[in-house]
């Protein structure tokens, strides 16, 4: 009986890890697209953040 419980817990852990990794890949892909879009929309003469020179 204990072997079946351990086997079931192992399946749950592996399934949860796989789902988490899949979700992290999607988050990484979205962040990469936003990062590339930020570079293309800003262009060469874009506004720099920080202290302004006066």
N, CA, C and O atoms as a Tripos MOL2 file, in Angstrom:
@<TRIPOS>MOLECULE
protein
  216   215    54     0     0
PROTEIN
NO_CHARGES

@<TRIPOS>ATOM
      1 N           0.8340   -1.2030    0.0000 N.3       1 UNK1
      2 CA          0.0000    0.0000    0.0000 C.3       1 UNK1
      3 C           0.8660    1.2500    0.0000 C.2       1 UNK1
      4 O           0.5830    2.2030   -0.7260 O.2       1 UNK1
      5 N           1.9300    1.2520    0.8180 N.am      2 UNK2
      6 CA          2.7950    2.4230    0.8690 C.3       2 UNK2
      7 C           3.5020    2.6510   -0.4570 C.2       2 UNK2
      8 O           3.7670    3.7920   -0.8380 O.2       2 UNK2
      9 N           3.8060    1.5650   -1.1600 N.am      3 UNK3
     10 CA          4.4670    1.6860   -2.4540 C.3       3 UNK3
     11 C           3.5610    2.3910   -3.4560 C.2       3 UNK3
     12 O           4.0320    3.2080   -4.2470 O.2       3 UNK3
     13 N           2.2660    2.0840   -3.4300 N.am      4 UNK4
     14 CA          1.3210    2.7440   -4.3340 C.3       4 UNK4
     15 C           1.1870    4.2330   -4.0120 C.2       4 UNK4
     16 O           1.0770    5.0550   -4.9210 O.2       4 UNK4
     17 N           1.1950    4.5740   -2.7530 N.am      5 UNK5
     18 CA          1.1020    5.9810   -2.3530 C.3       5 UNK5
     19 C           2.3490    6.7410   -2.8020 C.2       5 UNK5
     20 O           2.2440    7.8560   -3.3120 O.2       5 UNK5
     21 N           3.5170    6.1510   -2.6170 N.am      6 UNK6
     22 CA          4.7550    6.7910   -3.0700 C.3       6 UNK6
     23 C           4.7810    6.9390   -4.5910 C.2       6 UNK6
     24 O           5.2110    7.9660   -5.1160 O.2       6 UNK6
     25 N           4.3190    5.9090   -5.2870 N.am      7 UNK7
     26 CA          4.2530    5.9670   -6.7430 C.3       7 UNK7
     27 C           3.3040    7.0720   -7.1940 C.2       7 UNK7
     28 O           3.6220    7.8130   -8.1250 O.2       7 UNK7
     29 N           2.1580    7.1920   -6.5570 N.am      8 UNK8
     30 CA          1.1870    8.2340   -6.8900 C.3       8 UNK8
     31 C           1.7570    9.6270   -6.6120 C.2       8 UNK8
     32 O           1.5560   10.5480   -7.4040 O.2       8 UNK8
     33 N           2.4650    9.7840   -5.4930 N.am      9 UNK9
     34 CA          3.0860   11.0730   -5.1790 C.3       9 UNK9
     35 C           4.1740   11.4190   -6.1830 C.2       9 UNK9
     36 O           4.3260   12.5840   -6.5510 O.2       9 UNK9
     37 N           4.9260   10.4310   -6.6270 N.am     10 UNK10
     38 CA          5.9530   10.6660   -7.6310 C.3      10 UNK10
     39 C           5.3300   11.1290   -8.9400 C.2      10 UNK10
     40 O           5.8550   12.0320   -9.5910 O.2      10 UNK10
     41 N           4.2190   10.5200   -9.3280 N.am     11 UNK11
     42 CA          3.5140   10.9390  -10.5420 C.3      11 UNK11
     43 C           3.0310   12.3750  -10.4080 C.2      11 UNK11
     44 O           3.1570   13.1570  -11.3500 O.2      11 UNK11
     45 N           2.4870   12.7320   -9.2660 N.am     12 UNK12
     46 CA          2.0180   14.1040   -9.0540 C.3      12 UNK12
     47 C           3.1590   15.1100   -9.1180 C.2      12 UNK12
     48 O           3.0000   16.1880   -9.6920 O.2      12 UNK12
     49 N           4.2990   14.7760   -8.5390 N.am     13 UNK13
     50 CA          5.4510   15.6800   -8.5580 C.3      13 UNK13
     51 C           5.9570   15.8690   -9.9770 C.2      13 UNK13
     52 O           6.2360   16.9930  -10.3920 O.2      13 UNK13
     53 N           6.0760   14.7800  -10.7230 N.am     14 UNK14
     54 CA          6.5600   14.8710  -12.1010 C.3      14 UNK14
     55 C           5.5720   15.6540  -12.9620 C.2      14 UNK14
     56 O           5.9830   16.4800  -13.7770 O.2      14 UNK14
     57 N           4.2900   15.4070  -12.7920 N.am     15 UNK15
     58 CA          3.2730   16.1400  -13.5450 C.3      15 UNK15
     59 C           3.3090   17.6270  -13.2030 C.2      15 UNK15
     60 O           3.2340   18.4700  -14.0970 O.2      15 UNK15
     61 N           3.4230   17.9500  -11.9280 N.am     16 UNK16
     62 CA          3.4880   19.3530  -11.5170 C.3      16 UNK16
     63 C           4.7270   20.0450  -12.0420 C.2      16 UNK16
     64 O           4.6640   21.2010  -12.4600 O.2      16 UNK16
     65 N           5.8480   19.3530  -12.0260 N.am     17 UNK17
     66 CA          7.0870   19.9290  -12.5410 C.3      17 UNK17
     67 C           6.9810   20.1800  -14.0440 C.2      17 UNK17
     68 O           7.4160   21.2210  -14.5360 O.2      17 UNK17
     69 N           6.4080   19.2340  -14.7640 N.am     18 UNK18
     70 CA          6.2300   19.4070  -16.2130 C.3      18 UNK18
     71 C           5.3040   20.5640  -16.5330 C.2      18 UNK18
     72 O           5.5770   21.3370  -17.4510 O.2      18 UNK18
     73 N           4.2200   20.6940  -15.7960 N.am     19 UNK19
     74 CA          3.2970   21.8050  -16.0280 C.3      19 UNK19
     75 C           3.9660   23.1350  -15.7280 C.2      19 UNK19
     76 O           3.7890   24.1010  -16.4700 O.2      19 UNK19
     77 N           4.7330   23.1920  -14.6450 N.am     20 UNK20
     78 CA          5.4210   24.4270  -14.2730 C.3      20 UNK20
     79 C           6.4450   24.8160  -15.3240 C.2      20 UNK20
     80 O           6.5440   25.9870  -15.6910 O.2      20 UNK20
     81 N           7.1990   23.8570  -15.8060 N.am     21 UNK21
     82 CA          8.2100   24.1540  -16.8200 C.3      21 UNK21
     83 C           7.5530   24.6400  -18.1100 C.2      21 UNK21
     84 O           8.0700   25.5500  -18.7590 O.2      21 UNK21
     85 N           6.4290   24.0500  -18.4880 N.am     22 UNK22
     86 CA          5.7230   24.4980  -19.6920 C.3      22 UNK22
     87 C           5.2370   25.9350  -19.5190 C.2      22 UNK22
     88 O           5.3460   26.7410  -20.4430 O.2      22 UNK22
     89 N           4.7040   26.2570  -18.3490 N.am     23 UNK23
     90 CA          4.2260   27.6130  -18.0940 C.3      23 UNK23
     91 C           5.3950   28.6060  -18.1030 C.2      23 UNK23
     92 O           5.2530   29.7210  -18.6040 O.2      23 UNK23
     93 N           6.5350   28.2110  -17.5570 N.am     24 UNK24
     94 CA          7.6930   29.1080  -17.5490 C.3      24 UNK24
     95 C           8.2210   29.3410  -18.9500 C.2      24 UNK24
     96 O           8.7090   30.4340  -19.2400 O.2      24 UNK24
     97 N           8.1420   28.3580  -19.8250 N.am     25 UNK25
     98 CA          8.5590   28.5630  -21.2110 C.3      25 UNK25
     99 C           7.6600   29.6000  -21.8890 C.2      25 UNK25
    100 O           8.1510   30.4360  -22.6470 O.2      25 UNK25
    101 N           6.3620   29.5560  -21.6280 N.am     26 UNK26
    102 CA          5.4480   30.5350  -22.2230 C.3      26 UNK26
    103 C           5.7280   31.9350  -21.6840 C.2      26 UNK26
    104 O           5.7130   32.9030  -22.4440 O.2      26 UNK26
    105 N           5.9810   32.0500  -20.3890 N.am     27 UNK27
    106 CA          6.3020   33.3520  -19.7930 C.3      27 UNK27
    107 C           7.5960   33.8870  -20.3820 C.2      27 UNK27
    108 O           7.6770   35.0750  -20.6950 O.2      27 UNK27
    109 N           8.6010   33.0500  -20.5410 N.am     28 UNK28
    110 CA          9.8690   33.4770  -21.1190 C.3      28 UNK28
    111 C           9.6790   33.9240  -22.5620 C.2      28 UNK28
    112 O          10.3000   34.9000  -22.9840 O.2      28 UNK28
    113 N           8.8430   33.2400  -23.3240 N.am     29 UNK29
    114 CA          8.5990   33.6230  -24.7150 C.3      29 UNK29
    115 C           7.9100   34.9800  -24.8010 C.2      29 UNK29
    116 O           8.2610   35.8010  -25.6490 O.2      29 UNK29
    117 N           6.9390   35.2190  -23.9380 N.am     30 UNK30
    118 CA          6.2400   36.5110  -23.9360 C.3      30 UNK30
    119 C           7.1940   37.6380  -23.5510 C.2      30 UNK30
    120 O           7.1780   38.7020  -24.1690 O.2      30 UNK30
    121 N           8.0280   37.4090  -22.5310 N.am     31 UNK31
    122 CA          8.9830   38.4360  -22.1230 C.3      31 UNK31
    123 C          10.0040   38.7210  -23.2130 C.2      31 UNK31
    124 O          10.4130   39.8700  -23.3850 O.2      31 UNK31
    125 N          10.4220   37.7030  -23.9490 N.am     32 UNK32
    126 CA         11.3600   37.9070  -25.0500 C.3      32 UNK32
    127 C          10.7340   38.7580  -26.1480 C.2      32 UNK32
    128 O          11.3890   39.6440  -26.6950 O.2      32 UNK32
    129 N           9.4790   38.4970  -26.4720 N.am     33 UNK33
    130 CA          8.7840   39.2940  -27.4910 C.3      33 UNK33
    131 C           8.6540   40.7380  -27.0320 C.2      33 UNK33
    132 O           8.8660   41.6530  -27.8270 O.2      33 UNK33
    133 N           8.3130   40.9650  -25.7710 N.am     34 UNK34
    134 CA          8.1970   42.3320  -25.2630 C.3      34 UNK34
    135 C           9.5470   43.0400  -25.2620 C.2      34 UNK34
    136 O           9.6150   44.2370  -25.5410 O.2      34 UNK34
    137 N          10.6090   42.3250  -24.9540 N.am     35 UNK35
    138 CA         11.9500   42.9050  -24.9330 C.3      35 UNK35
    139 C          12.3760   43.3260  -26.3360 C.2      35 UNK35
    140 O          12.9260   44.4120  -26.5220 O.2      35 UNK35
    141 N          12.1190   42.4590  -27.3290 N.am     36 UNK36
    142 CA         12.4620   42.7840  -28.7110 C.3      36 UNK36
    143 C          11.5970   43.9300  -29.2130 C.2      36 UNK36
    144 O          12.0860   44.8060  -29.9250 O.2      36 UNK36
    145 N          10.3210   43.9360  -28.8530 N.am     37 UNK37
    146 CA          9.4400   45.0320  -29.2620 C.3      37 UNK37
    147 C           9.8900   46.3470  -28.6460 C.2      37 UNK37
    148 O           9.7650   47.3930  -29.2820 O.2      37 UNK37
    149 N          10.4060   46.3210  -27.4350 N.am     38 UNK38
    150 CA         10.9110   47.5390  -26.8110 C.3      38 UNK38
    151 C          12.1000   48.1110  -27.5540 C.2      38 UNK38
    152 O          12.2200   49.3290  -27.6890 O.2      38 UNK38
    153 N          12.9760   47.2520  -28.0340 N.am     39 UNK39
    154 CA         14.1150   47.7270  -28.8070 C.3      39 UNK39
    155 C          13.6830   48.3010  -30.1500 C.2      39 UNK39
    156 O          14.2000   49.3340  -30.5740 O.2      39 UNK39
    157 N          12.7490   47.6480  -30.8200 N.am     40 UNK40
    158 CA         12.3430   48.1150  -32.1450 C.3      40 UNK40
    159 C          11.4990   49.3830  -32.0560 C.2      40 UNK40
    160 O          11.6010   50.2420  -32.9320 O.2      40 UNK40
    161 N          10.6880   49.5210  -31.0460 N.am     41 UNK41
    162 CA          9.8460   50.7080  -30.9290 C.3      41 UNK41
    163 C          10.6310   51.9200  -30.4360 C.2      41 UNK41
    164 O          10.2920   53.0570  -30.7640 O.2      41 UNK41
    165 N          11.6660   51.6820  -29.6610 N.am     42 UNK42
    166 CA         12.4450   52.7910  -29.1230 C.3      42 UNK42
    167 C          13.2930   53.4290  -30.2130 C.2      42 UNK42
    168 O          13.3950   54.6540  -30.2700 O.2      42 UNK42
    169 N          13.8930   52.6390  -31.0660 N.am     43 UNK43
    170 CA         14.7380   53.1730  -32.1310 C.3      43 UNK43
    171 C          16.0580   53.6940  -31.5960 C.2      43 UNK43
    172 O          16.4000   53.4810  -30.4330 O.2      43 UNK43
    173 N          16.7940   54.3760  -32.4550 N.am     44 UNK44
    174 CA         18.1100   54.8840  -32.0520 C.3      44 UNK44
    175 C          18.0170   56.1560  -31.2220 C.2      44 UNK44
    176 O          18.8260   56.3510  -30.3150 O.2      44 UNK44
    177 N          17.0760   57.0050  -31.5000 N.am     45 UNK45
    178 CA         16.9680   58.2750  -30.7890 C.3      45 UNK45
    179 C          15.9780   58.2270  -29.6450 C.2      45 UNK45
    180 O          15.3380   59.2310  -29.3320 O.2      45 UNK45
    181 N          15.8500   57.0990  -29.0360 N.am     46 UNK46
    182 CA         14.8630   56.9290  -27.9780 C.3      46 UNK46
    183 C          15.2260   57.6840  -26.7150 C.2      46 UNK46
    184 O          16.3670   58.1070  -26.5270 O.2      46 UNK46
    185 N          14.2480   57.8410  -25.8680 N.am     47 UNK47
    186 CA         14.4400   58.5350  -24.6060 C.3      47 UNK47
    187 C          15.1780   57.6360  -23.6350 C.2      47 UNK47
    188 O          14.8300   56.4650  -23.4800 O.2      47 UNK47
    189 N          16.1830   58.1710  -22.9880 N.am     48 UNK48
    190 CA         16.9180   57.4100  -21.9890 C.3      48 UNK48
    191 C          16.3900   57.7760  -20.6150 C.2      48 UNK48
    192 O          16.1720   58.9470  -20.3030 O.2      48 UNK48
    193 N          16.1930   56.7640  -19.8130 N.am     49 UNK49
    194 CA         15.6710   56.9930  -18.4850 C.3      49 UNK49
    195 C          16.8050   57.2440  -17.5100 C.2      49 UNK49
    196 O          17.9020   56.7060  -17.6610 O.2      49 UNK49
    197 N          16.5370   58.0450  -16.5370 N.am     50 UNK50
    198 CA         17.5620   58.3620  -15.5370 C.3      50 UNK50
    199 C          17.6340   59.8580  -15.3640 C.2      50 UNK50
    200 O          16.6520   60.5670  -15.5860 O.2      50 UNK50
    201 N          18.8080   60.3430  -14.9640 N.am     51 UNK51
    202 CA         18.9720   61.7850  -14.7800 C.3      51 UNK51
    203 C          19.0770   62.4980  -16.1080 C.2      51 UNK51
    204 O          19.7380   62.0210  -17.0300 O.2      51 UNK51
    205 N          18.4240   63.6400  -16.2030 N.am     52 UNK52
    206 CA         18.4950   64.4170  -17.4300 C.3      52 UNK52
    207 C          19.6090   65.4500  -17.3000 C.2      52 UNK52
    208 O          19.8680   65.9730  -16.2170 O.2      52 UNK52
    209 N          20.2560   65.7310  -18.4160 N.am     53 UNK53
    210 CA         21.3200   66.7440  -18.4350 C.3      53 UNK53
    211 C          20.7110   68.1020  -18.6730 C.2      53 UNK53
    212 O          19.8730   68.2680  -19.5600 O.2      53 UNK53
    213 N          21.1320   69.0860  -17.8770 N.am     54 UNK54
    214 CA         20.6040   70.4340  -18.0740 C.3      54 UNK54
    215 C          21.7080   71.3930  -18.3590 C.2      54 UNK54
    216 O          21.4590   72.5820  -18.5540 O.2      54 UNK54
@<TRIPOS>BOND
     1     1     2 1
     2     2     3 1
     3     3     4 2
     4     3     5 am
     5     5     6 1
     6     6     7 1
     7     7     8 2
     8     7     9 am
     9     9    10 1
    10    10    11 1
    11    11    12 2
    12    11    13 am
    13    13    14 1
    14    14    15 1
    15    15    16 2
    16    15    17 am
    17    17    18 1
    18    18    19 1
    19    19    20 2
    20    19    21 am
    21    21    22 1
    22    22    23 1
    23    23    24 2
    24    23    25 am
    25    25    26 1
    26    26    27 1
    27    27    28 2
    28    27    29 am
    29    29    30 1
    30    30    31 1
    31    31    32 2
    32    31    33 am
    33    33    34 1
    34    34    35 1
    35    35    36 2
    36    35    37 am
    37    37    38 1
    38    38    39 1
    39    39    40 2
    40    39    41 am
    41    41    42 1
    42    42    43 1
    43    43    44 2
    44    43    45 am
    45    45    46 1
    46    46    47 1
    47    47    48 2
    48    47    49 am
    49    49    50 1
    50    50    51 1
    51    51    52 2
    52    51    53 am
    53    53    54 1
    54    54    55 1
    55    55    56 2
    56    55    57 am
    57    57    58 1
    58    58    59 1
    59    59    60 2
    60    59    61 am
    61    61    62 1
    62    62    63 1
    63    63    64 2
    64    63    65 am
    65    65    66 1
    66    66    67 1
    67    67    68 2
    68    67    69 am
    69    69    70 1
    70    70    71 1
    71    71    72 2
    72    71    73 am
    73    73    74 1
    74    74    75 1
    75    75    76 2
    76    75    77 am
    77    77    78 1
    78    78    79 1
    79    79    80 2
    80    79    81 am
    81    81    82 1
    82    82    83 1
    83    83    84 2
    84    83    85 am
    85    85    86 1
    86    86    87 1
    87    87    88 2
    88    87    89 am
    89    89    90 1
    90    90    91 1
    91    91    92 2
    92    91    93 am
    93    93    94 1
    94    94    95 1
    95    95    96 2
    96    95    97 am
    97    97    98 1
    98    98    99 1
    99    99   100 2
   100    99   101 am
   101   101   102 1
   102   102   103 1
   103   103   104 2
   104   103   105 am
   105   105   106 1
   106   106   107 1
   107   107   108 2
   108   107   109 am
   109   109   110 1
   110   110   111 1
   111   111   112 2
   112   111   113 am
   113   113   114 1
   114   114   115 1
   115   115   116 2
   116   115   117 am
   117   117   118 1
   118   118   119 1
   119   119   120 2
   120   119   121 am
   121   121   122 1
   122   122   123 1
   123   123   124 2
   124   123   125 am
   125   125   126 1
   126   126   127 1
   127   127   128 2
   128   127   129 am
   129   129   130 1
   130   130   131 1
   131   131   132 2
   132   131   133 am
   133   133   134 1
   134   134   135 1
   135   135   136 2
   136   135   137 am
   137   137   138 1
   138   138   139 1
   139   139   140 2
   140   139   141 am
   141   141   142 1
   142   142   143 1
   143   143   144 2
   144   143   145 am
   145   145   146 1
   146   146   147 1
   147   147   148 2
   148   147   149 am
   149   149   150 1
   150   150   151 1
   151   151   152 2
   152   151   153 am
   153   153   154 1
   154   154   155 1
   155   155   156 2
   156   155   157 am
   157   157   158 1
   158   158   159 1
   159   159   160 2
   160   159   161 am
   161   161   162 1
   162   162   163 1
   163   163   164 2
   164   163   165 am
   165   165   166 1
   166   166   167 1
   167   167   168 2
   168   167   169 am
   169   169   170 1
   170   170   171 1
   171   171   172 2
   172   171   173 am
   173   173   174 1
   174   174   175 1
   175   175   176 2
   176   175   177 am
   177   177   178 1
   178   178   179 1
   179   179   180 2
   180   179   181 am
   181   181   182 1
   182   182   183 1
   183   183   184 2
   184   183   185 am
   185   185   186 1
   186   186   187 1
   187   187   188 2
   188   187   189 am
   189   189   190 1
   190   190   191 1
   191   191   192 2
   192   191   193 am
   193   193   194 1
   194   194   195 1
   195   195   196 2
   196   195   197 am
   197   197   198 1
   198   198   199 1
   199   199   200 2
   200   199   201 am
   201   201   202 1
   202   202   203 1
   203   203   204 2
   204   203   205 am
   205   205   206 1
   206   206   207 1
   207   207   208 2
   208   207   209 am
   209   209   210 1
   210   210   211 1
   211   211   212 2
   212   211   213 am
   213   213   214 1
   214   214   215 1
   215   215   216 2
@<TRIPOS>SUBSTRUCTURE
     1 UNK1         2 RESIDUE 1 A UNK
     2 UNK2         6 RESIDUE 1 A UNK
     3 UNK3        10 RESIDUE 1 A UNK
     4 UNK4        14 RESIDUE 1 A UNK
     5 UNK5        18 RESIDUE 1 A UNK
     6 UNK6        22 RESIDUE 1 A UNK
     7 UNK7        26 RESIDUE 1 A UNK
     8 UNK8        30 RESIDUE 1 A UNK
     9 UNK9        34 RESIDUE 1 A UNK
    10 UNK10       38 RESIDUE 1 A UNK
    11 UNK11       42 RESIDUE 1 A UNK
    12 UNK12       46 RESIDUE 1 A UNK
    13 UNK13       50 RESIDUE 1 A UNK
    14 UNK14       54 RESIDUE 1 A UNK
    15 UNK15       58 RESIDUE 1 A UNK
    16 UNK16       62 RESIDUE 1 A UNK
    17 UNK17       66 RESIDUE 1 A UNK
    18 UNK18       70 RESIDUE 1 A UNK
    19 UNK19       74 RESIDUE 1 A UNK
    20 UNK20       78 RESIDUE 1 A UNK
    21 UNK21       82 RESIDUE 1 A UNK
    22 UNK22       86 RESIDUE 1 A UNK
    23 UNK23       90 RESIDUE 1 A UNK
    24 UNK24       94 RESIDUE 1 A UNK
    25 UNK25       98 RESIDUE 1 A UNK
    26 UNK26      102 RESIDUE 1 A UNK
    27 UNK27      106 RESIDUE 1 A UNK
    28 UNK28      110 RESIDUE 1 A UNK
    29 UNK29      114 RESIDUE 1 A UNK
    30 UNK30      118 RESIDUE 1 A UNK
    31 UNK31      122 RESIDUE 1 A UNK
    32 UNK32      126 RESIDUE 1 A UNK
    33 UNK33      130 RESIDUE 1 A UNK
    34 UNK34      134 RESIDUE 1 A UNK
    35 UNK35      138 RESIDUE 1 A UNK
    36 UNK36      142 RESIDUE 1 A UNK
    37 UNK37      146 RESIDUE 1 A UNK
    38 UNK38      150 RESIDUE 1 A UNK
    39 UNK39      154 RESIDUE 1 A UNK
    40 UNK40      158 RESIDUE 1 A UNK
    41 UNK41      162 RESIDUE 1 A UNK
    42 UNK42      166 RESIDUE 1 A UNK
    43 UNK43      170 RESIDUE 1 A UNK
    44 UNK44      174 RESIDUE 1 A UNK
    45 UNK45      178 RESIDUE 1 A UNK
    46 UNK46      182 RESIDUE 1 A UNK
    47 UNK47      186 RESIDUE 1 A UNK
    48 UNK48      190 RESIDUE 1 A UNK
    49 UNK49      194 RESIDUE 1 A UNK
    50 UNK50      198 RESIDUE 1 A UNK
    51 UNK51      202 RESIDUE 1 A UNK
    52 UNK52      206 RESIDUE 1 A UNK
    53 UNK53      210 RESIDUE 1 A UNK
    54 UNK54      214 RESIDUE 1 A UNK
